[in-house]
């Protein structure tokens, strides 16, 4: 199990009781004494006092297959994007996130919260459930609302075949200037002329003035395939 934000070790200890091994990350060194006391040098737990976003996740041994975490709100979205890309071994995520992050994860095309995070997660995982959590269950009571989110990674044959860095570049470019049309965003964010961007949009049967927020996740894969096919053939300068 991979746990991000071990805190005082309450969840870590519970996970260690059922998992073969727990990789627990905590960036706050001042919690080391409390964590050590809670875990009592449990051999099933490896404590990592480092920023998970600066860690070589691919090198964790044993390899994690599940992520169960009260994710620090400052890195929740970024971590999920990175982990889905870099840790194909993780088959399920059961995480607590800020309510706004949960809304972005489950957003559908055409809504204000639909964006890069919504698309990336849907291309790599199914959202099994989201469950709002009351502020009253926490102590001290927080000033934000939270949700529990469960994601199941898609089967290998359902994943995009395109290299993830290329796909990510296209999605980020498409939402680079949300109020502009998809063609203008692609032209501004990638090595495309506006005419080339419009041609790609037309090839997908879309209107010239369509915005990125209207597209389904798989349509971004089709765009990326066309962009990099032209790039490989030297049609983009």
C-alpha angles and dihedrals in degrees: 000000000000115000123186117198103019094185110174093350101250095129091036091059092048091050092049088057092063108022128076090229139357126209102201118191122199124167096192109086091190088074094059095097093048092046092049091050093049095048098038093212092302106191090213091068130072112194116211113193095194143092107279090211089063096045130102094242090180090065097057111128121231092033113242118239099179133039116208114171149143088227117217103249093228093065104025099108096038092048093052092050092048095043095049087052100042106030109054088163092071105092099175138030121198104179141158114225139167111283092245091056091051089052091052091048093054098036119128128216115285097032128111094242094051111109148109095327093047093051098042094051093047091052092056107027147026116238101231096183146334121208125187115228123212118238089229093072091067130077120234090030109245126227093230135061122245138203135199112231128191120197127184117201115239121246115269093252090056095054123098111268093210118101106270096231091057093047092048092051091055094048092049092048091050091057096036092106106019097193093054126083120268091248093053092047093050091048093049096043102039139039092274136120115226089250091055091048091050090050091054091048091050092048088061091053093249129141116258091240097050117132126220093247089068096059127095117236095254091055089066089058089054091050092049092049090054094045095052094039088059090044091053091050092049095246093126121067 
